[in-house]
């Protein structure tokens, strides 16, 4: 109630008293929902704690734990009605096991819903859970957005570009670039020959979803931006600005396999943009080459290998299958093990 009063005091009233009262009621409903959400998540954590504590008294923990939860569900449903199913109590148990740190609990229960947490707590590692908690809060993700980002393995797509071992990737240039980008929402069928103009048009037609896939901080600037030098005219496919990195981001679309000419072209675009378009208070421009396939040998033996401004990343126009995600996950783990365990 105290939080609600503080919020109401901050409301700037207008001459439209009906609108003001609607705003007051809306604020009250939001605060009430947030308070109930926080209390219930804390309650589920405590239920999980008590179940685990009781399990530890059994000689055979697995079967004993199952019996405890089944009996508890029957008892609770007889007393307080439906709602405490076996599945829900297992979720409470899992929630406690994955979030035993009380500081993390305080953060998640105030800023995320139980529906968010049910998705996050099923992830395998603490690093993954922390990543999706952090991104969900800062990106204000809906449950559907969170589910999609988990399904498309956003954590490992970003981690692939990291240059440090921080469990929650730092906000470097690399942490804003995924590999691959999943663009299934464009509606482009892979079996049909699509031109680069087709892909560009599809991105513009689905710009809001594309910005969500790009990540936090991106805003659209222009398509086919014209850059004129002393002798020639050039057109950059897509230009964005990232207010977190405080820099422009250029995207060049390629429908086929990455070629060394594509890298040279982007290198020229970035240099020209820094010289002709970038303001003094902007950070150096980033260039991303979107390609359907990426030849790692070209990446290894080109300026991409050590460039801090140019990146090449694949795009997929269909959602990857679970098998494809597992292959990508295994590949990323091998890459990280080789990189950090030399």
ABEGO torsion letter per residue (X at the ends): XAAAAAAAAABBBBABAAAAAAAAAAAAAAAAAAAAAAAAAAAAAAAAAAAAAAAAABABAAAAAAAAAAAAAAAAAAAAEBGBBAAAAAAAAAAAAABABAAAAAAAAAABBAAAAAAAAABABAAAAAAAAAAAAAAGBBAAAAAAAAAAGAAAAAAAABABABABBBBBAAAABBOBBBAAAAGBBAABBBBAAAAAAAAAAAAAAAAAAAEBGBBBABBGBBBBBAABBBBBABBBBBAAAGBBBBBBBBABBBBAAAAAAAAAAAAAAAAAABBAABBBBBBBBBBABBBAAAAAABAAAABAABBBBBBBABBBBAAAAAAAAAAAAAAAAAAAAX
